[in-house]
Amino acid sequence: MGKDAIINQIRNLRFHHNEMTQQQLAEQAGVTRQTIVSIEKGNYSPSLELAFRIARVFGKPLEEVFQYEDKQ
């Protein structure tokens, strides 16, 4: 049985948002650039509050930015 994971579309969304930088997203979401890097790479799952803030930056529903991947 594999590990379940939260996957995200942040990198793709940044690209389609005028090639937004990780730093710009971090500033708008109220976190550090390192936090955005870790979330993008899948090394860190954001809190629910942060996930909503990131989705709001892109004007997308939460489920278009983050998905739960069940590896059973």
C-alpha positions as CSV (number, residue, x, y, z in Angstrom):
1,M,0.0,0.0,0.0
2,G,1.5,3.4,-1.1
3,K,1.4,6.7,0.7
4,D,-1.6,8.9,-0.1
5,A,-0.7,12.4,-1.2
6,I,-2.0,15.8,-1.9
7,I,-1.1,16.9,-5.4
8,N,-1.3,20.4,-6.7
9,Q,-1.4,22.5,-9.9
10,I,0.4,25.5,-8.5
11,R,3.3,25.5,-11.0
12,N,0.9,25.2,-14.0
13,L,-1.4,27.9,-12.5
14,R,1.6,30.3,-11.9
15,F,2.7,29.8,-15.5
16,H,-0.8,30.7,-16.8
17,H,-1.0,33.7,-14.5
18,N,1.4,35.8,-16.4
19,E,4.3,33.6,-15.3
20,M,3.9,34.5,-11.7
21,T,7.0,33.8,-9.6
22,Q,7.0,31.8,-6.5
23,Q,7.9,34.9,-4.6
24,Q,4.9,36.8,-6.0
25,L,2.5,34.0,-5.0
26,A,4.1,33.8,-1.6
27,E,3.6,37.5,-1.0
28,Q,-0.1,37.3,-2.0
29,A,-0.7,34.2,0.1
30,G,1.1,35.6,3.1
31,V,3.9,32.9,3.3
32,T,7.5,32.6,2.4
33,R,8.8,31.6,-1.0
34,Q,10.3,28.5,0.6
35,T,6.8,27.4,1.7
36,I,5.5,27.7,-1.9
37,V,8.5,25.7,-3.1
38,S,7.8,22.9,-0.6
39,I,4.1,22.8,-1.5
40,E,4.8,22.8,-5.2
41,K,7.3,19.9,-4.9
42,G,4.8,17.9,-2.8
43,N,7.1,17.9,0.3
44,Y,4.6,19.8,2.4
45,S,0.8,19.8,2.5
46,P,-0.6,23.2,3.3
47,S,-3.1,23.9,6.0
48,L,-6.7,24.2,4.9
49,E,-6.6,28.0,5.4
50,L,-3.4,28.3,3.3
51,A,-4.8,26.1,0.6
52,F,-7.9,28.4,0.3
53,R,-5.7,31.5,0.3
54,I,-3.6,30.1,-2.6
55,A,-6.7,29.1,-4.5
56,R,-8.1,32.6,-4.0
57,V,-4.9,34.1,-5.5
58,F,-5.7,32.2,-8.7
59,G,-9.4,32.8,-8.6
60,K,-10.0,29.0,-8.6
61,P,-12.0,26.6,-6.5
62,L,-9.8,24.7,-4.0
63,E,-10.3,21.4,-5.9
64,E,-8.8,22.9,-9.1
65,V,-5.6,23.7,-7.3
66,F,-5.3,20.7,-4.9
67,Q,-6.3,17.1,-5.3
68,Y,-6.2,14.1,-3.0
69,E,-4.5,11.2,-4.7
70,D,-5.5,7.9,-3.1
71,K,-2.8,5.3,-3.8
72,Q,-4.7,2.2,-2.7
